[in-house]
Structure formats: structure tokens, C-alpha cells
């Protein structure tokens, strides 16, 4: 027997069920370097350090079922060389069927492996061509899975799909039994590895999330049915746990079948999936926006308009002005441009009972203001990004509605021949605006009246003064005349006083009447020094009663302005009254008001009103000129707003602040100065 | 024969002040005009005045201040206050210093004459119209 064994050129080794060598032929001695004397009786796997991906015990444990096993093992020769040996193990049994020993034939494939490595290298080069296709390739060893399937068959299970559906754990076990032989660079990067070694040599359970395990199962089923390939879209997991959407293909190359190797191709379709999802989402979002925007939206079919515009202006420069576009041309477009979609808000705005009522040519909405569309067309022809204006549109019930109309000209949309137009109902706003304008006019008048009220006591005193004088003088006249010798000298003197006092009273009355009248501004050439000084006369008694010292500093330079005397005096009086009130309220011990006129810039005059009161609160100072803003308990808060508008109407400006020395408030306004030409010209 | 009764008028409005002085002279009183309370207090007329007619609102000392000052320096000297103002607070302050009378401008000449007659008696040689 041994002699025969020595004739065989392949290594032939028999070991008993404990692994001890019972037969060792010459070819074995040649291959491994151990003489039979040193080999016999030793443990085979100990002697040669047999290694495989799976433990020897595992493989041998299956032999009673499978009967034979073929595989590549790594071994050490006696001289330490590393050998790669393809072995075939066959279990022998005695007559009673009890395993007796294992017969091994071995073939040195170390050289062959080199060849195979070269082949792999070539294949790798070949695969590099596919890198651009973003395909990840895995070469997997399924031989152990085949053994598992063999076990199932041995256990009498034939309905694999059902078994796998009912035993997910079996699938996981099968995935763990797969050995990754090789992967390409794309696989390394796609699955988030940094080196091939992180994947090669391991199993594949990690890359199949629970919902994708059936894909693995289906691959096995396909293999069992001897299909050449299996492909599906699924989700796999990267090493970092991130899911990736992939096209998963598995094929069984003919030359790999014997060794239980399969090729798996994985193409990343995450981007494609994401793009699809994004498209779906944006379409949904667009639809939601369109339907739920609190703005009336309509989508128009612009194909007719596009054709007309191209025909008329395709090779011509755009029209220069609105008038260059014939309104009949626009009307023709309006008749041929239908609405293809509207949102609920648009139905509401245009008073449509049903959506379909609005899906008509836009002509009926633009009867009142076709010019708006003409301006829209002009803007588009000029290449502007969009157009917007406040206009009127016709509702279906014939009402005209104030709207803010807006349209953009996105090139992509125009190319598709549709566009969106938007309308915001501004009817309430337009009405409100008209009311505000009316209120502003009333306010200005109310401001003057309110100021009059503040000055009423002062004016009464002012008027009463000459009246009292007149009464006294008149009475005195009568007495002088009633004497036995009338003193005509005294009477003449008194009559003159009466005339002067009457004129004084009339002047006061005229000033008050002028100020009270809500009349139009009456601009005349006036001397600003005189004008301001006269204004202070209004308050003379106010100053005296409150013991406020008034310092008036007229300008020595050019002093003529074009102004409405009453209005500007109103400003000065208002600023002075404010100062008086502020100082009184703060209990300023020695109240002092300075009014100064100074040249400012090349052709301006500045009137500055300063007090030595508490000054302005920085927190409220910015709002001083707002209508209805007031720090006074009973103030209307319109005085300063009216003042500023008066000054601005005169071409000047007005500011407020505190004195540079911090000792009080400082208001100033400017007026343009007239060239001071000699009088009489 | 005593000299005519002497009335001093204090008012910062020169026109009214002069008119009143003339009126009082026409009634037979001797009268002088003073533009402010301070002027009057510093003048020689202070000692000889039989009555003072003063405006309330004036720069510097007011008519009310003057009344209080006179109460110390010329006790018993009647002071007639005048005002064109109507504010309650001011009028209350004026009556609080107990003037002989408070006249509201414009007032009747007869009213002033009556008031003076009550205060110091009719002017010597006064002629009634």
C-alpha cells in the first residue's frame, strides 16, 4: 500500500480521526520536507501548521456530512517555507459506516497562486477601466455558505426562500460566512474604508442593513436556481453606518464556480435617488406654495405671446418706450394668452366661484389697465428680471381691484412657455393711504390750533394790554373834556395814545388770525432777523411771567429769506414754548432761552433755539419729530412734526440735540438765504 | 390845604402805564408811572404814596411780590392789583396776599375811580364827569 502510495506524484496523506498521520508518501516528503519517520504518528495540522480562513475543526466537523472537502490551505514546510496547497479530503468509513480516517491528496499551488495573482492583477487593471463608471466590485468566497446550504439540504429542507424568510438569523449567519476576497478602489471609497484590508478577509454582514437582508437571500436563491446573475436596487450600509442607495448585482463567473467565488457589483445611486426625491419634493413644495401662498397666483400659457414677440422683436432692438408698443398688439396677446392654473387666493381675489371660471384668456382681467401688460412686455423685451407695479385688475363680477402686480421672467420658465403672475390685494391699503393723506392735512391744521391753545393765555394778555390802555385813555379824555376848562392838550395826547394802542391791538389780532387760518403758504422776501424777533414778541409776557431771560442774537450778515412769515414764526414760537415748558417742568432755577441767527454754509441761515433746561433724553430724542410723539402729559405730539415739515417745505432742515456744553436742549433749523440785493430794485 | 392824594402806578407796559397815570390825573389825583416794582421800591415816591396800583405780571418782582414787600415797608398802604390773566392758580395767589382789590384788565375807568375812592377817599378837587 505504501509502495503504491509512493508511486503517486501527488502528496498523499492519511490521518486518523484524531488527526494523527498514518500514511505519508514520498511526494509528501518532497513537498513538505519531512521524512516519513518524522511525520508518521504526528498531528498533521501541528506538523505543517495548516491554516485556513476557517478553523480546521469546523471544516473537519462537516466531513461526515459532505464526505469530501476541497480547498486551499496554507502550510509550513520543514524548512520554514510558506506553502499554498490545494487539498482534497475524503472521509473513509468502515463497513458499519463509522468514520475511520481521512485521505488527503495535496497539490502545491504556490506557483499557481503567483499565476493567479498575476491574473488578479490583470483583472484589477481591467477593473480600473470601470472606476469611471463608479462601480464597486467585490469578489466574495461563498464556499462556506454553500456548505451551509448543503447542511440545509442534508436536513431535508428544499424550500430555501421560505426557510430564509422564516429564519432571518440564518441569513445573518450566512452573511458572516461569506469571505471577502478582494474589492476595488471604488468599493473602498464607496463603503467608507481607507484601505482594502478593512474589507478584504472579512464577512459582509455589516453592509446589509436588516431591510436589505432579503437581497442577500435572493442572491442565494438565484444562485440555487442556477441563474447567471441577480440585480436589484437596495440600500447598503457603509462602514461608518451611513446608508447608501445602490444598484446591487451579483454574478457567478464560470471559472469561479468551482471555488464558490462570486462577483458583486455595486453602483452608487444615492445621488440619483436624492435627485429624484429632491425633484419630487420640490414639485410637492411648489404645489403647496402655489396653493397655500396668501398671494393670488396664476400660471399663464405664454406660447402665443412668445411667438408674437419673437416674430416682431426677434431680430430688432427692444422698443425704447412704452408708447412704441402698439396697444392693439397687446390686446391681441391678451386674447390669446390663457390662464392654465390659479390658486385659491386668486379665485378669491378675482371673485371666481369655481377654479374653471378663471381658466380663460387674460383679456377679461386687464380691460381697465392693459397698459400694465404693455409695460410688462417692455420690461421683458429689455431683459429685465421682472416687473411690478400697483395697478387695477378686473374681477369676474366687474369690480376693479387695487393690486400689487408682480411677474418675474425666469428664462427656464419662459422657454417652457409658461409663467407665474402674482397679485396682492392692496385695496385696503390704497383706501388707508388716501385717509392718511387727508389726516395729515388735518393734522397740520390741528397742530396750529393746538399751538394757539398753548398761547391763548399769552395772547389774551397781549390783547388786553392795549385794550386796557385804550379804556383808560378814553375815560381820561372824557374827564379832561368835562372840566370847566377842558384841557385839550391832554386830550390830544390821549387821542394819539388811543390810536396807537388800537393799532397795536389790531396787529395782534391779525397775527393770530393769520396763524389760525389753515391757509396756503405765502412766500415773500422777508428779513429773518425781524421775523424771528417779532415771533418772540408773541411770548414776551410768557417770558416775563416765567422769569425767563431771553437772549436774542440776530445775524449781522445777509438776512433775506423767501418764506411764509406766519409759518416760520409758528416754528420759532413752538420751539420757544417747548423750551419754556421743559424748563418750567424741570424747575430750572435761572431759566434762559437763547435764540440766535447765524450764516451756515455758502447760502444758508441757521436759527438756533437753546435753553438751559434738562436737555433731551437720548432715548426719546430720535422720535421727537414723529407725529403723535410727545413727552408732555397733555401734549398732542404734533408740534415738532409740523415744524419740521414747515422747515422742509422751505427747503431747509431741522434737527434737535443737546447743547455742546450739555447744559440744555438745542433745536435748530436752516433756511436758504436770498441774495441780498439793495432794496428799491 | 393838603396836597392832592398821591397814587403810584407800576406796570411794565409803558403805554398802559402812561394811560393810567393820565386817567388818575384827570380824576384829580397826583400820579406817577413806574416801569417795574424794583424801580418803585427804589424811588423817593415810596415814602409818599397814598396808594399803589400795580400789574401782576412783570419782569423781576411781580405785583404779588411788591404787595408782600410793601406789607413790610409801608404797612397799611393800600395796593390794588391788576391783571389780564385768567388762570385760576394765579388769581388765587393774588387774592391770597390780600390786596385792596384785584382788577381785571380791561377795567372800566369808573371802576378804578370807585376803588381808589374807597381806598383813600376822593381826590381833592376831583371833577366827576
Interface residues (C-beta under 8 A of the other chain):
Chain A: X457 X460 X461 X464 X465 X466 X467 X468 X469 X470 X471 X472 X473 X474 X475 X476 X477 X478 X479 X480 X482 X483 X484 X490 X493 X494 X497 X500 X501 X504 X541 X544 X545 X547
Chain B: X12 X13 X15 X16 X18 X19 X20 X22 X23 X25 X26 X27 X57 X58 X59 X60 X82 X84 X85 X86 X87 X105 X106 X107 X108 X109 X110 X112 X127 X128 X129
